[in-house]
Amino acid sequence: MPPALVQIEHHPYQPRTELVRFCHERGIHVIAHSPLSVPGLLAEPVLADITDETGLTPAGVVLAWNVTRGVVPIPSSTTTSRVVGNLAAAGRRLDAETCDRIDMLRRPDFER
């Protein structure tokens, strides 16, 4: 029996495009655990630029990028306003050009 979903590390530094595509082609849902806890990610200048353009926070941009790629992000927060903001950001979709800019953050050698 094939899996219904996989949970992976998924963020702009490690987008795992081939794995995500493989899963989607087989009807397997992809879940990104801790998509915002990557050191340095939320301080990336490209995310700040996109923040200015979209009105989202840097975290919101990363969450919207995940959802736009068909990946379910599961961020965590203990702050009510951040939980609400994260939920709202996950309801947004980014255009292809914006996603391409975020995809440029890919770091094949990234390790935690």
Biotite code that builds the C-alpha atoms (Angstrom):
import biotite.structure as struc

atoms = struc.array([
    struc.Atom([0.000, 0.000, 0.000], chain_id="A", res_id=1, res_name="MET", atom_name="CA", element="C"),
    struc.Atom([1.533, 3.356, -1.000], chain_id="A", res_id=2, res_name="PRO", atom_name="CA", element="C"),
    struc.Atom([1.832, 6.078, 1.627], chain_id="A", res_id=3, res_name="PRO", atom_name="CA", element="C"),
    struc.Atom([-0.799, 8.817, 1.699], chain_id="A", res_id=4, res_name="ALA", atom_name="CA", element="C"),
    struc.Atom([1.677, 11.468, 2.837], chain_id="A", res_id=5, res_name="LEU", atom_name="CA", element="C"),
    struc.Atom([5.295, 12.130, 3.668], chain_id="A", res_id=6, res_name="VAL", atom_name="CA", element="C"),
    struc.Atom([6.690, 14.649, 6.097], chain_id="A", res_id=7, res_name="GLN", atom_name="CA", element="C"),
    struc.Atom([10.033, 16.162, 5.114], chain_id="A", res_id=8, res_name="ILE", atom_name="CA", element="C"),
    struc.Atom([12.309, 19.079, 5.789], chain_id="A", res_id=9, res_name="GLU", atom_name="CA", element="C"),
    struc.Atom([11.173, 21.550, 3.131], chain_id="A", res_id=10, res_name="HIS", atom_name="CA", element="C"),
    struc.Atom([12.136, 25.214, 2.855], chain_id="A", res_id=11, res_name="HIS", atom_name="CA", element="C"),
    struc.Atom([13.755, 27.495, 0.270], chain_id="A", res_id=12, res_name="PRO", atom_name="CA", element="C"),
    struc.Atom([17.264, 26.296, 1.177], chain_id="A", res_id=13, res_name="TYR", atom_name="CA", element="C"),
    struc.Atom([16.210, 22.667, 0.590], chain_id="A", res_id=14, res_name="GLN", atom_name="CA", element="C"),
    struc.Atom([13.174, 22.670, -1.709], chain_id="A", res_id=15, res_name="PRO", atom_name="CA", element="C"),
    struc.Atom([13.586, 18.975, -2.606], chain_id="A", res_id=16, res_name="ARG", atom_name="CA", element="C"),
    struc.Atom([11.860, 19.648, -5.907], chain_id="A", res_id=17, res_name="THR", atom_name="CA", element="C"),
    struc.Atom([12.418, 16.165, -7.318], chain_id="A", res_id=18, res_name="GLU", atom_name="CA", element="C"),
    struc.Atom([11.022, 14.455, -4.220], chain_id="A", res_id=19, res_name="LEU", atom_name="CA", element="C"),
    struc.Atom([8.002, 16.767, -4.114], chain_id="A", res_id=20, res_name="VAL", atom_name="CA", element="C"),
    struc.Atom([7.335, 16.133, -7.815], chain_id="A", res_id=21, res_name="ARG", atom_name="CA", element="C"),
    struc.Atom([7.723, 12.360, -7.315], chain_id="A", res_id=22, res_name="PHE", atom_name="CA", element="C"),
    struc.Atom([5.189, 12.417, -4.492], chain_id="A", res_id=23, res_name="CYS", atom_name="CA", element="C"),
    struc.Atom([2.689, 14.614, -6.316], chain_id="A", res_id=24, res_name="HIS", atom_name="CA", element="C"),
    struc.Atom([2.843, 12.396, -9.420], chain_id="A", res_id=25, res_name="GLU", atom_name="CA", element="C"),
    struc.Atom([1.810, 9.471, -7.217], chain_id="A", res_id=26, res_name="ARG", atom_name="CA", element="C"),
    struc.Atom([-0.890, 11.275, -5.255], chain_id="A", res_id=27, res_name="GLY", atom_name="CA", element="C"),
    struc.Atom([1.219, 11.447, -2.100], chain_id="A", res_id=28, res_name="ILE", atom_name="CA", element="C"),
    struc.Atom([0.726, 14.597, -0.022], chain_id="A", res_id=29, res_name="HIS", atom_name="CA", element="C"),
    struc.Atom([3.863, 16.394, 1.185], chain_id="A", res_id=30, res_name="VAL", atom_name="CA", element="C"),
    struc.Atom([4.048, 18.055, 4.599], chain_id="A", res_id=31, res_name="ILE", atom_name="CA", element="C"),
    struc.Atom([6.852, 20.457, 5.534], chain_id="A", res_id=32, res_name="ALA", atom_name="CA", element="C"),
    struc.Atom([7.798, 20.220, 9.186], chain_id="A", res_id=33, res_name="HIS", atom_name="CA", element="C"),
    struc.Atom([9.319, 23.291, 10.858], chain_id="A", res_id=34, res_name="SER", atom_name="CA", element="C"),
    struc.Atom([9.462, 25.311, 7.621], chain_id="A", res_id=35, res_name="PRO", atom_name="CA", element="C"),
    struc.Atom([10.363, 28.521, 9.479], chain_id="A", res_id=36, res_name="LEU", atom_name="CA", element="C"),
    struc.Atom([13.016, 27.276, 11.909], chain_id="A", res_id=37, res_name="SER", atom_name="CA", element="C"),
    struc.Atom([15.922, 27.421, 9.465], chain_id="A", res_id=38, res_name="VAL", atom_name="CA", element="C"),
    struc.Atom([18.777, 29.598, 10.765], chain_id="A", res_id=39, res_name="PRO", atom_name="CA", element="C"),
    struc.Atom([19.092, 32.794, 8.725], chain_id="A", res_id=40, res_name="GLY", atom_name="CA", element="C"),
    struc.Atom([16.222, 32.073, 6.351], chain_id="A", res_id=41, res_name="LEU", atom_name="CA", element="C"),
    struc.Atom([13.814, 34.765, 7.522], chain_id="A", res_id=42, res_name="LEU", atom_name="CA", element="C"),
    struc.Atom([16.583, 37.406, 7.269], chain_id="A", res_id=43, res_name="ALA", atom_name="CA", element="C"),
    struc.Atom([17.188, 36.748, 3.553], chain_id="A", res_id=44, res_name="GLU", atom_name="CA", element="C"),
    struc.Atom([17.059, 40.011, 1.546], chain_id="A", res_id=45, res_name="PRO", atom_name="CA", element="C"),
    struc.Atom([14.936, 38.446, -1.206], chain_id="A", res_id=46, res_name="VAL", atom_name="CA", element="C"),
    struc.Atom([12.264, 37.605, 1.380], chain_id="A", res_id=47, res_name="LEU", atom_name="CA", element="C"),
    struc.Atom([12.381, 41.204, 2.639], chain_id="A", res_id=48, res_name="ALA", atom_name="CA", element="C"),
    struc.Atom([11.850, 42.442, -0.926], chain_id="A", res_id=49, res_name="ASP", atom_name="CA", element="C"),
    struc.Atom([8.898, 40.096, -1.417], chain_id="A", res_id=50, res_name="ILE", atom_name="CA", element="C"),
    struc.Atom([7.527, 41.175, 1.960], chain_id="A", res_id=51, res_name="THR", atom_name="CA", element="C"),
    struc.Atom([7.476, 44.776, 0.720], chain_id="A", res_id=52, res_name="ASP", atom_name="CA", element="C"),
    struc.Atom([5.685, 43.715, -2.466], chain_id="A", res_id=53, res_name="GLU", atom_name="CA", element="C"),
    struc.Atom([3.081, 41.405, -0.917], chain_id="A", res_id=54, res_name="THR", atom_name="CA", element="C"),
    struc.Atom([2.458, 42.803, 2.553], chain_id="A", res_id=55, res_name="GLY", atom_name="CA", element="C"),
    struc.Atom([3.292, 39.403, 4.049], chain_id="A", res_id=56, res_name="LEU", atom_name="CA", element="C"),
    struc.Atom([5.910, 38.873, 6.738], chain_id="A", res_id=57, res_name="THR", atom_name="CA", element="C"),
    struc.Atom([9.062, 36.936, 5.773], chain_id="A", res_id=58, res_name="PRO", atom_name="CA", element="C"),
    struc.Atom([7.518, 33.915, 7.530], chain_id="A", res_id=59, res_name="ALA", atom_name="CA", element="C"),
    struc.Atom([4.310, 34.475, 5.587], chain_id="A", res_id=60, res_name="GLY", atom_name="CA", element="C"),
    struc.Atom([6.243, 34.516, 2.320], chain_id="A", res_id=61, res_name="VAL", atom_name="CA", element="C"),
    struc.Atom([7.835, 31.148, 3.140], chain_id="A", res_id=62, res_name="VAL", atom_name="CA", element="C"),
    struc.Atom([4.467, 29.669, 4.107], chain_id="A", res_id=63, res_name="LEU", atom_name="CA", element="C"),
    struc.Atom([2.792, 30.975, 0.935], chain_id="A", res_id=64, res_name="ALA", atom_name="CA", element="C"),
    struc.Atom([5.717, 29.608, -1.137], chain_id="A", res_id=65, res_name="TRP", atom_name="CA", element="C"),
    struc.Atom([5.189, 26.159, 0.398], chain_id="A", res_id=66, res_name="ASN", atom_name="CA", element="C"),
    struc.Atom([1.459, 26.157, -0.307], chain_id="A", res_id=67, res_name="VAL", atom_name="CA", element="C"),
    struc.Atom([1.987, 27.481, -3.834], chain_id="A", res_id=68, res_name="THR", atom_name="CA", element="C"),
    struc.Atom([4.270, 24.476, -4.431], chain_id="A", res_id=69, res_name="ARG", atom_name="CA", element="C"),
    struc.Atom([1.584, 22.108, -3.158], chain_id="A", res_id=70, res_name="GLY", atom_name="CA", element="C"),
    struc.Atom([3.319, 21.435, 0.151], chain_id="A", res_id=71, res_name="VAL", atom_name="CA", element="C"),
    struc.Atom([1.450, 21.708, 3.459], chain_id="A", res_id=72, res_name="VAL", atom_name="CA", element="C"),
    struc.Atom([3.571, 23.699, 5.918], chain_id="A", res_id=73, res_name="PRO", atom_name="CA", element="C"),
    struc.Atom([3.155, 23.064, 9.624], chain_id="A", res_id=74, res_name="ILE", atom_name="CA", element="C"),
    struc.Atom([4.754, 25.988, 11.442], chain_id="A", res_id=75, res_name="PRO", atom_name="CA", element="C"),
    struc.Atom([4.569, 26.306, 15.178], chain_id="A", res_id=76, res_name="SER", atom_name="CA", element="C"),
    struc.Atom([4.050, 29.288, 17.432], chain_id="A", res_id=77, res_name="SER", atom_name="CA", element="C"),
    struc.Atom([2.761, 29.991, 20.895], chain_id="A", res_id=78, res_name="THR", atom_name="CA", element="C"),
    struc.Atom([1.742, 33.534, 19.982], chain_id="A", res_id=79, res_name="THR", atom_name="CA", element="C"),
    struc.Atom([-1.908, 33.841, 18.971], chain_id="A", res_id=80, res_name="THR", atom_name="CA", element="C"),
    struc.Atom([-1.249, 36.663, 16.506], chain_id="A", res_id=81, res_name="SER", atom_name="CA", element="C"),
    struc.Atom([1.449, 34.625, 14.752], chain_id="A", res_id=82, res_name="ARG", atom_name="CA", element="C"),
    struc.Atom([-0.797, 31.572, 14.545], chain_id="A", res_id=83, res_name="VAL", atom_name="CA", element="C"),
    struc.Atom([-3.512, 33.699, 12.946], chain_id="A", res_id=84, res_name="VAL", atom_name="CA", element="C"),
    struc.Atom([-0.977, 35.391, 10.639], chain_id="A", res_id=85, res_name="GLY", atom_name="CA", element="C"),
    struc.Atom([0.497, 32.036, 9.604], chain_id="A", res_id=86, res_name="ASN", atom_name="CA", element="C"),
    struc.Atom([-2.950, 30.717, 8.760], chain_id="A", res_id=87, res_name="LEU", atom_name="CA", element="C"),
    struc.Atom([-3.748, 33.810, 6.684], chain_id="A", res_id=88, res_name="ALA", atom_name="CA", element="C"),
    struc.Atom([-0.395, 33.615, 4.855], chain_id="A", res_id=89, res_name="ALA", atom_name="CA", element="C"),
    struc.Atom([-0.992, 29.957, 3.988], chain_id="A", res_id=90, res_name="ALA", atom_name="CA", element="C"),
    struc.Atom([-4.134, 31.098, 2.201], chain_id="A", res_id=91, res_name="GLY", atom_name="CA", element="C"),
    struc.Atom([-2.084, 33.205, -0.216], chain_id="A", res_id=92, res_name="ARG", atom_name="CA", element="C"),
    struc.Atom([-0.524, 32.034, -3.476], chain_id="A", res_id=93, res_name="ARG", atom_name="CA", element="C"),
    struc.Atom([2.560, 33.524, -5.080], chain_id="A", res_id=94, res_name="LEU", atom_name="CA", element="C"),
    struc.Atom([3.059, 34.059, -8.791], chain_id="A", res_id=95, res_name="ASP", atom_name="CA", element="C"),
    struc.Atom([5.648, 32.056, -10.730], chain_id="A", res_id=96, res_name="ALA", atom_name="CA", element="C"),
    struc.Atom([8.153, 34.913, -10.884], chain_id="A", res_id=97, res_name="GLU", atom_name="CA", element="C"),
    struc.Atom([8.074, 35.366, -7.109], chain_id="A", res_id=98, res_name="THR", atom_name="CA", element="C"),
    struc.Atom([8.494, 31.620, -6.571], chain_id="A", res_id=99, res_name="CYS", atom_name="CA", element="C"),
    struc.Atom([11.460, 31.638, -8.967], chain_id="A", res_id=100, res_name="ASP", atom_name="CA", element="C"),
    struc.Atom([13.105, 34.365, -6.885], chain_id="A", res_id=101, res_name="ARG", atom_name="CA", element="C"),
    struc.Atom([12.616, 32.326, -3.721], chain_id="A", res_id=102, res_name="ILE", atom_name="CA", element="C"),
    struc.Atom([13.895, 29.202, -5.491], chain_id="A", res_id=103, res_name="ASP", atom_name="CA", element="C"),
    struc.Atom([17.205, 31.030, -6.024], chain_id="A", res_id=104, res_name="MET", atom_name="CA", element="C"),
    struc.Atom([17.828, 30.612, -2.269], chain_id="A", res_id=105, res_name="LEU", atom_name="CA", element="C"),
    struc.Atom([18.415, 26.874, -2.791], chain_id="A", res_id=106, res_name="ARG", atom_name="CA", element="C"),
    struc.Atom([21.569, 25.626, -1.054], chain_id="A", res_id=107, res_name="ARG", atom_name="CA", element="C"),
    struc.Atom([22.390, 22.029, -2.003], chain_id="A", res_id=108, res_name="PRO", atom_name="CA", element="C"),
    struc.Atom([25.035, 21.849, 0.748], chain_id="A", res_id=109, res_name="ASP", atom_name="CA", element="C"),
    struc.Atom([22.749, 23.188, 3.525], chain_id="A", res_id=110, res_name="PHE", atom_name="CA", element="C"),
    struc.Atom([22.841, 21.197, 6.750], chain_id="A", res_id=111, res_name="GLU", atom_name="CA", element="C"),
    struc.Atom([21.381, 21.911, 10.147], chain_id="A", res_id=112, res_name="ARG", atom_name="CA", element="C"),
])
